[in-house]
Amino acid sequence: MSPAITITKDDILEEVKLSCKIPEIIEAITIRKLIASAAAEAGIQVETEELQDAADQFRILSQLGSAEDTWAWLEKHGMTLDEFETMVYNGAIYRKLANHLFADKVESYFYENQLDYAGVVMYEVIIDDEDLAMEVFYGIQEGEMSFYDVAHQYIQDKELRRSGGY
């Protein structure tokens, strides 16, 4: 059996230094503080209901379906509930500030650059058996198989198969 290993804050800081993460951590802290300052200057606040919605959304995206899952996640990441709330708050305030600064510019930007978005890339696999086609379709939808796998398994033409149905 392995002996218990104790990891201190100094060990964590040393690992951050040795893995050359200091610059990106400093950048992240700087960005967080600048965003907080800009949001405060713009009078942007996150209401309790918005914070709860953001926390719920985070739990869904992180597949934290129960309180036990959430507590395990917090422990794994060394976070307290207050730190989790701060993390969720930061995400919510970032989104609100971005919306405040850029929401009215998105449509005009899209209009000015619409030719950059005027293309479609389409891939196609033709399967003669309708039941097999539906099975393959649902397999892709459910993430059980990728379009690439389907193309390589069901396309007979070597050149078309090589290009993935394109």
C-alpha positions in Angstrom: 0.0 0.0 0.0 1.3 3.5 -0.9 2.0 5.9 1.9 -0.3 8.9 2.3 1.0 11.9 0.4 0.4 15.4 1.8 0.2 18.2 -0.7 0.6 21.7 0.6 -0.2 25.1 -0.9 3.6 25.6 -1.4 3.6 22.3 -3.3 0.8 23.6 -5.6 2.6 26.9 -6.1 5.9 25.1 -6.9 4.1 22.9 -9.5 2.5 26.0 -11.1 5.9 27.5 -11.4 7.6 24.3 -12.7 4.9 23.7 -15.2 5.4 27.3 -16.5 1.7 28.2 -15.7 2.5 31.5 -14.0 2.0 33.8 -17.1 -1.4 32.3 -18.0 -2.6 32.4 -14.4 -1.5 36.1 -14.1 -3.3 36.8 -17.4 -6.5 35.0 -16.1 -6.4 37.0 -12.9 -5.8 40.3 -14.8 -8.7 39.5 -17.1 -11.0 38.6 -14.2 -10.1 41.9 -12.4 -10.5 44.0 -15.6 -13.9 42.5 -16.3 -15.1 43.0 -12.7 -14.0 46.6 -12.9 -15.7 47.2 -16.3 -18.9 45.6 -15.1 -18.9 47.7 -11.9 -18.2 50.8 -14.0 -21.1 49.9 -16.3 -23.4 49.3 -13.3 -23.8 45.6 -14.3 -24.9 43.3 -11.5 -25.9 39.7 -11.3 -29.2 39.1 -9.5 -29.8 36.2 -7.2 -32.1 34.4 -9.7 -29.5 34.9 -12.5 -26.8 33.4 -10.2 -29.0 30.4 -9.4 -29.7 29.9 -13.1 -26.0 30.1 -13.9 -25.2 27.6 -11.2 -27.9 25.2 -12.4 -26.6 25.5 -16.0 -23.1 24.8 -14.8 -24.2 21.7 -12.9 -26.1 20.5 -16.0 -23.1 21.1 -18.3 -20.8 19.4 -15.8 -23.2 16.5 -15.4 -23.6 17.1 -11.7 -27.0 15.6 -11.3 -27.2 15.3 -7.6 -26.0 17.2 -4.5 -23.5 14.3 -3.9 -22.1 14.8 -7.4 -21.7 18.5 -6.8 -20.0 18.0 -3.4 -17.6 15.5 -4.9 -16.8 17.9 -7.8 -16.1 20.7 -5.2 -13.8 18.4 -3.2 -12.0 17.3 -6.4 -11.3 20.9 -7.3 -10.5 22.0 -3.8 -13.4 24.6 -3.8 -15.7 25.7 -1.1 -19.3 26.5 -1.8 -18.5 30.2 -1.6 -15.7 29.8 -4.2 -18.0 27.8 -6.4 -20.5 30.7 -6.2 -17.7 33.2 -7.0 -16.8 31.1 -10.1 -20.4 31.0 -11.3 -20.8 34.7 -10.5 -17.7 35.5 -12.6 -19.1 33.5 -15.6 -22.4 35.3 -15.3 -20.9 38.8 -15.0 -18.6 38.0 -18.0 -21.6 37.1 -20.1 -23.6 40.1 -19.0 -20.7 42.5 -19.7 -20.2 40.9 -23.2 -23.9 41.3 -23.9 -23.8 44.9 -22.7 -20.8 45.7 -24.9 -21.4 43.8 -28.0 -25.1 42.7 -28.4 -26.0 45.7 -30.6 -22.8 45.1 -32.8 -23.4 41.4 -33.6 -26.0 41.9 -36.3 -24.1 44.7 -38.0 -20.9 42.7 -37.9 -22.7 39.7 -39.4 -24.2 41.9 -42.1 -20.8 43.4 -43.0 -19.2 40.0 -43.2 -22.0 37.9 -44.5 -20.1 36.6 -47.4 -17.7 34.9 -45.0 -20.7 32.9 -43.7 -22.4 32.2 -47.0 -21.0 28.7 -47.6 -22.1 25.3 -46.7 -20.0 22.2 -46.4 -22.2 19.1 -46.8 -21.3 15.5 -46.4 -23.6 12.7 -47.5 -23.8 8.9 -47.1 -26.4 7.2 -49.2 -27.7 3.9 -47.7 -30.1 1.9 -49.7 -31.7 0.0 -46.7 -34.0 2.5 -45.0 -34.0 0.6 -41.6 -30.2 0.6 -41.6 -30.2 4.3 -42.6 -32.4 5.1 -39.6 -30.3 3.0 -37.3 -27.1 4.8 -38.5 -28.8 8.2 -38.2 -29.9 7.6 -34.6 -26.4 6.2 -33.8 -24.9 9.5 -35.0 -27.5 11.5 -33.1 -26.8 9.6 -29.9 -23.1 9.9 -30.3 -22.6 6.1 -30.6 -20.8 6.5 -33.9 -19.3 9.4 -35.8 -20.1 10.5 -39.3 -16.5 9.7 -40.2 -17.0 6.1 -39.0 -20.3 5.7 -41.0 -18.7 7.1 -44.1 -15.8 4.7 -43.9 -18.0 1.7 -43.2 -20.9 2.3 -45.7 -19.5 4.3 -48.7 -18.3 1.9 -51.4 -16.5 4.4 -53.7 -12.9 4.5 -52.4 -12.3 8.1 -53.3 -15.6 9.3 -51.8 -14.9 7.2 -48.7 -11.4 8.7 -48.4 -12.9 12.2 -48.4 -15.5 11.2 -45.8 -18.6 11.6 -48.0 -17.7 15.0 -49.3 
